[in-house]
């Protein structure tokens, strides 16, 4: 019997209704699929039933990866690696659809890694991912709300995001102590051209480290008190970081790049 490892944040999805919902969200037949953290293969089984072109599963747990190879044989390619150390663009030379019940302890790190490494051409056409509900609420938050912050701004830069549903602990084995959420991502056709995404990451990190302060303090830290930029972008420095919308942060990243050329 396979036991979930708490150290790897393993909670296996077992609810058949949710599993079916996930595989019905996007066309799978004839598509290239990457599954992150397939665990015992419950979702993998349903994906394979829909006749994809190719399925590659990335599973860090060695015992689970061996079990998956035995269970699905040549129908499934299994990569026994840490997804944080994998270059996804080198795995399949065509666009892929990604499914993932992401380990809660590294889910944010995985998403941010993918976002900051995105080029103007995307390596995926859809992401269907599960997160801890608290994290999902931050990803999907709008400005002027409590959950709005760095993760919301980074995630919405190049991606359209839709929350599909919340998932109760009873849908997993072992049961986590918190609710989960299923999110659907697809690439935006139009987005602000930021040359180095790490600049957007830096600006949002500094600004939201001062979430309860007025914008004046983080603005001075990033732009050395340059008043031309708030005037140009019509920013009131008496506001707080959560009061600026997505677009303003993307414009700030571009202004930062222009100043540091």
N, C-alpha and C positions, 0 to 999 in steps of 0.2 A: 504493500500500500504506500502511495506517495504522500508524504507529509509536506505541507507548506512551510517555508522557512521565513520566520519573522524578520530575520536580518535582511532578506531581499524584498521585503514588503509584499509577500505573495498572498493574494486572496483570489481564489479561482472562481470565475463566473460560472454558475450552474443553472441559473433560471432560463428555462427554454424559451419563454416569451421574449425576454431581453436579447437572448442570442439570435433568435429569428429576426427581431427588429433590427439588430445591427447589420445582419447580412442582407436585409431588404432595402437598406438606405441607398446603396449605389449598385450599378451594374457590375457583376463579377465575371460573368462568362467571357472568356477570351482575354481577360485582363491580367496584367502583372500585379501580384499582391505581395506586400511585405506585412508580416504580422509580428508585432513587438510583444514579447512576453506571453507566448501561447500557453504556457503552463501545462495542463494535462491534455490540451488539444480539443476542448469542447467547441470553441469557435472555429478552430482549424477544420474540424470535421464538416461543419456546415459550409464553410468557404469552399472546400474541395468538392462538395456535392454540386456546386454551381458551375463546375467546369471552367475554372480560370486557366489562363495560358501557362502561368508559372506562379508558384507560391514559395516564398522564402521566409522562414521563421527565424527570428533572432531571440535566442533563449540563453540567458547567462548561467542558469543552473545546469550543471553537467548531467546530473541524474535525469532531470526532466528532458534534456536534449536527447539523451540516449533513448528514453521512453518514447519520445515523439518519432524518432527514426524507426524504431521497431513497429510502432503503431501504424504509421502511414507509408513506410517503405519508400519506394521511388517516386511516390506522388508528391512528396514534400522535401524541400531542401532545408536543412537545419544548420544554422550558424551558432555555435556555442561561444558567444562573445557578449561583452558588456556593450549595450547599445550606445552608451556615451563615448565609446572608443571606436565606433564604426563610422566609416565614411559611406553613407547610404548611396550617394551618387555613383559610387564605383561598383555597386552590387548588381544592378540591372541597368542596362544601357537604354531603356525606354522608360516613359513615365509610369509611375506605379500608384496604386491605391494602398494606403497604410491603415491597418487596423491595430489597435493597441489597448489592452487593459494595463495602463502604465503603473509601475510600482509607485505607490504614493510618496515614498521617500526621495524619489528622483524625478518625478513627473514634470515639475517646473523646469528643472535643469535640462531635461530632454527637449522640451518645447522651445526654450530659449536658444539652445544649441542649434536647432533646426532653423529658427527664425534668423539669427545673426549670420548663418552661413548661406542663406538663400541668395541666389543670383537673380538676374532679371528673368531668366527662364527657370521654371520650377521643375524639380525632379519628381514631383507628385501631382496628381490631379485632384485627389481628395485625401483628407485625414479623418478617420473615425476613431475617436479616442475617449477613453474613460479617465476621469480625474476624481480626486477627492472633491466633494461638493464645494467646500470652502475655496479651493483653488479654482474650480470652474467658475464660481461667482466672481472671482477677481479677473479672470480672463475675459468674461463677457460684460463686465461692468462698464457703464457709461459715465461721462464726466459729471461732476457735482453729486456723486454718490459715495457712500462710505467705502465701498470695495474698489473704487477706481484708483489705479496706480500704475506703477512701472509695467507690470505684467499685462494689464489691459492695453496700454499704449503700444508695447512691443508686438503683442499678438495681433492687434487690429491694423497694423501698418500695411502688411501685404496680404492679409487673409480676411475673407468673409467668414464669420463664425455664427453658428446657430446652435442653441441648446436644444437637444432632442428630448431628454427626460432626466429626471432624478431616479436613482436606483437605490433601493433599500438594502441594508446589511444582510437581510435574509436571502438575497439573491446570490450570495457568495459563500464559499467554503474555504477556510474558516471565515466566520462572520467578522468583518471589520467593525470598529466601534463607531464609525461615522458613515453618513450617507455619501454616495458617489453621484456623479453626473456624466451623461454621455454628450459629447460635443462633436459637431460636424464642421470641418474646415474646408474651404476651397480657395484657390488663389484669386486675388483681385486682378481685374484687367488693368486698372489704373491705380497707381500709388506714387507717393512722393519719392523722388530719386535721391536717396541718401547714399553717398559713396561708401561710407564705412558704418555699418550698423552699430558698431561698438560706440560710436559717438552718441547715437540715440540712447543706447543702454547707459552710457555715462551720465548724460543730462538727466534722464528720468531717475536714475539712482540718487544723484545729488539733490534734485528737487524734492523727491519724496522722502528723503532722509530728514527733510524739514517740513513734513506734512502739516504740522500745526503752526508753522511760521508763515509770515507774509512772504510773497515772492521775492522781495527785495534782497533777502539774505542769500538764498541759493543763486539768484541772478548775478549778484556781485561775485560770488565764488566762481561761476562759470564764465561770465563775460567781463569780469574786472570793472564793473560799474559802467560799462558802455551804454549810454542812454539812447543811442540811435536805434538800437534793436527794439526795445519796448515801444518806442515811438513808431517805428516802421510797421511793427506787427500789432499795434494798438493794444498793448498789454498793460493792464493796471497792476502795478507792483504791490498794491495793497491787498490784492487777492491772495488766495492760497493755492498750492500746487494742484489740488483736485478741482479747482475752478476753471482750469484751462482745458480746452477740448483736444481731441486727438490731433487735429490739423495743426494747431498751434505748436505742439511739441515737435511735429515733423518739420515744421518751418524753422523752429529753433535749432534743430540738429543741422539743417542746411546752413543757417547763418553761422553756426559754430564752425562748420567745415570751411566756409568762406573766409572766416577770420584767421584760420590756422593753416591756410595754404602756404 
